Amino acid sequence: MNAGLWKPNVQMNAIILHPDYYTLHHHSQTLKGQLLKLQEQHDDLVFHVCKGLQASYMLHFGELEYKAWDLFCQYSRIVREIELVQAKINREEPVNQKSINRQLDIEFAEYTEKLKKQSEEIQSAIDYTQKTSLSIEETLELKALYHELVKLTHPDLHPGASQQLTHYFQQIVKAFEAADLQVMQMLRLLVKEINPLETHTTTLSDDLKEEIKLLQMSISRLEASLQAVRDSFPYNQLNLLENPAAIQTYKNELTEKIANYALLVEKYKIKLKEIQSGTLWMIS
């Protein structure tokens, strides 16, 4: 018998756990609490805080950034078109407009895709602000239910849990992301029927050591993920969005950029027409 696991007491006709077990069990429970807290912070940040920040950013700057990028694309395309036309002239070849347009469409496909994405992000921000929001009381209830249900279903907190419980965990995360209180309330009833706290219990020190190792790995991954979210858009724009003066300054910068690009577009349109007027031009 391995004395590092447990010791039988013949006289008492009972199993007495080794003292190390209680230390390991306490450590495991502490890590589970830490993991649960990090999971809640991560999901609240990703599903709610960042979505709100992105919507705010797009409502402040989305239209201006779209206009600036659109004009930059127009300017870049005209400059490239002039290069292609001039190359034909230098080789004393006729200019085929359709052929040039096809080449430009291919070369600027990435620019066009970015414009489309920006337009979609602006619409998403509008939709986000117009959707029905939960009251303060409902938001608190949603977070409380999420805390309760994640504690009962998180795979890292319940290794060896059933597939059904894992499926419920995924549904709980989706309901929290959608801020769907009714679905969360329904999931609470379903999860309670399974009684997940009884799905896995270990009495072996070696099992606890492995569980602690896995919990520590999960905590490290979550901490890294949290930091990555905080370092990236839109969370890295938090200071900007909380500063009205900075918001106005950036709007002014975008407005100036739009005006400059608009002038460049008109300038190069004139230059292109001048080149075209003295060139053998093929429309078909």
RAVEN-V296160 format. One record per pair of residues at least 12 apart in sequence whose C-alpha atoms are under 8 Angstrom apart, sorted by the first residue. I is the first residue (numbers start at 0). J is the second residue. D is the distance in Angstrom with one decimal. If there is no record, write none. Layout:
i->I j->J d->D
i->I j->J d->D
//
This chain:
i->2 j->17 d->7.5
i->3 j->17 d->6.6
i->3 j->19 d->7.7
i->3 j->204 d->7.3
i->4 j->16 d->7.1
i->4 j->17 d->6.0
i->4 j->20 d->7.4
i->4 j->203 d->5.8
i->4 j->204 d->5.5
i->4 j->205 d->7.5
i->5 j->17 d->4.9
i->5 j->203 d->7.7
i->19 j->204 d->7.2
i->20 j->202 d->7.7
i->20 j->203 d->7.3
i->20 j->204 d->5.4
i->20 j->207 d->7.9
i->23 j->204 d->7.1
i->23 j->207 d->6.4
i->23 j->208 d->7.0
i->24 j->207 d->6.8
i->26 j->211 d->7.5
i->27 j->207 d->7.1
i->27 j->210 d->7.2
i->27 j->211 d->5.5
i->27 j->214 d->7.8
i->30 j->211 d->7.4
i->30 j->214 d->6.5
i->30 j->215 d->7.2
i->31 j->156 d->6.1
i->31 j->214 d->7.0
i->33 j->218 d->7.6
i->34 j->214 d->7.4
i->34 j->217 d->7.4
i->34 j->218 d->5.6
i->35 j->146 d->7.7
i->35 j->149 d->7.3
i->35 j->150 d->6.5
i->37 j->218 d->7.5
i->37 j->221 d->6.7
i->37 j->222 d->7.3
i->38 j->221 d->7.0
i->39 j->145 d->8.0
i->39 j->146 d->7.0
i->41 j->221 d->7.4
i->41 j->224 d->7.8
i->41 j->225 d->5.8
i->42 j->172 d->8.0
i->42 j->176 d->7.7
i->45 j->228 d->7.4
i->46 j->175 d->7.7
i->46 j->176 d->5.0
i->46 j->177 d->7.9
i->47 j->176 d->7.1
i->49 j->233 d->6.1
i->49 j->234 d->6.0
i->51 j->127 d->7.9
i->52 j->233 d->6.1
i->52 j->234 d->6.8
i->52 j->236 d->7.9
i->52 j->237 d->7.2
i->52 j->240 d->7.8
i->53 j->124 d->7.2
i->53 j->232 d->7.9
i->53 j->233 d->5.4
i->54 j->121 d->7.8
i->54 j->123 d->7.5
i->54 j->124 d->4.2
i->54 j->125 d->7.2
i->54 j->127 d->6.8
i->54 j->128 d->7.2
i->55 j->124 d->7.3
i->55 j->240 d->7.5
i->56 j->233 d->7.7
i->56 j->236 d->7.9
i->56 j->240 d->7.0
i->57 j->120 d->7.2
i->57 j->121 d->5.7
i->57 j->124 d->6.2
i->58 j->121 d->7.0
i->58 j->124 d->6.7
i->58 j->125 d->7.4
i->59 j->246 d->7.7
i->60 j->250 d->6.8
i->61 j->117 d->7.4
i->61 j->120 d->8.0
i->61 j->121 d->5.9
i->62 j->121 d->7.3
i->63 j->250 d->7.4
i->63 j->253 d->6.2
i->63 j->254 d->6.9
i->63 j->257 d->7.8
i->64 j->253 d->6.7
i->65 j->114 d->6.8
i->65 j->117 d->6.4
i->65 j->118 d->7.3
i->66 j->257 d->6.6
i->67 j->253 d->6.8
i->67 j->254 d->8.0
i->67 j->256 d->6.4
i->67 j->257 d->4.8
i->67 j->260 d->7.3
i->68 j->114 d->7.3
i->69 j->114 d->6.9
i->70 j->257 d->7.0
i->70 j->260 d->5.7
i->70 j->261 d->6.3
i->70 j->264 d->7.2
i->71 j->260 d->6.1
i->72 j->107 d->8.0
i->72 j->110 d->6.6
i->73 j->264 d->6.6
i->74 j->260 d->6.9
i->74 j->263 d->6.5
i->74 j->264 d->4.9
i->74 j->267 d->7.4
i->76 j->103 d->7.0
i->76 j->107 d->7.4
i->77 j->264 d->7.5
i->77 j->267 d->6.6
i->77 j->268 d->6.9
i->77 j->271 d->7.6
i->78 j->267 d->6.9
i->79 j->103 d->7.8
i->80 j->99 d->7.3
i->80 j->103 d->7.3
i->81 j->271 d->6.0
i->81 j->274 d->8.0
i->83 j->99 d->7.3
i->85 j->274 d->7.9
i->88 j->278 d->7.3
i->93 j->278 d->7.7
i->93 j->279 d->5.4
i->93 j->280 d->6.2
i->93 j->281 d->6.6
i->94 j->278 d->7.6
i->94 j->279 d->6.4
i->94 j->280 d->5.1
i->94 j->281 d->5.6
i->95 j->280 d->6.6
i->95 j->281 d->4.7
i->95 j->282 d->6.4
i->95 j->283 d->6.9
i->96 j->280 d->7.5
i->96 j->281 d->6.2
i->96 j->282 d->5.6
i->96 j->283 d->7.1
i->97 j->282 d->7.0
i->97 j->283 d->6.5
i->133 j->178 d->7.7
i->137 j->180 d->7.3
i->138 j->178 d->8.0
i->140 j->180 d->7.9
i->141 j->175 d->7.3
i->141 j->178 d->7.3
i->141 j->179 d->7.9
i->141 j->180 d->5.7
i->141 j->183 d->7.2
i->142 j->175 d->8.0
i->144 j->183 d->6.9
i->144 j->184 d->7.4
i->144 j->187 d->7.4
i->145 j->171 d->7.2
i->145 j->175 d->6.9
i->145 j->183 d->7.5
i->148 j->168 d->7.7
i->148 j->171 d->7.3
i->148 j->187 d->6.7
i->148 j->190 d->7.6
i->149 j->168 d->6.7
i->149 j->171 d->7.5
i->151 j->190 d->7.8
i->151 j->195 d->5.9
i->151 j->196 d->6.5
i->152 j->164 d->6.0
i->152 j->165 d->6.6
i->152 j->167 d->7.2
i->152 j->168 d->5.4
i->152 j->190 d->8.0
i->152 j->195 d->6.8
i->153 j->165 d->7.3
i->153 j->168 d->6.2
i->154 j->168 d->7.9
i->155 j->213 d->7.6
i->155 j->214 d->6.6
i->155 j->217 d->7.4
i->156 j->214 d->7.8
i->157 j->195 d->8.0
i->157 j->196 d->7.9
i->157 j->198 d->7.4
i->157 j->199 d->6.4
i->158 j->199 d->6.9
i->159 j->198 d->7.3
i->159 j->199 d->6.3
i->160 j->195 d->7.5
i->160 j->198 d->5.7
i->160 j->199 d->6.6
i->161 j->198 d->7.6
i->164 j->190 d->7.3
i->164 j->193 d->7.8
i->164 j->195 d->7.4
i->167 j->186 d->7.2
i->167 j->190 d->7.2
i->170 j->186 d->7.9
i->171 j->183 d->6.4
i->171 j->186 d->7.0
//
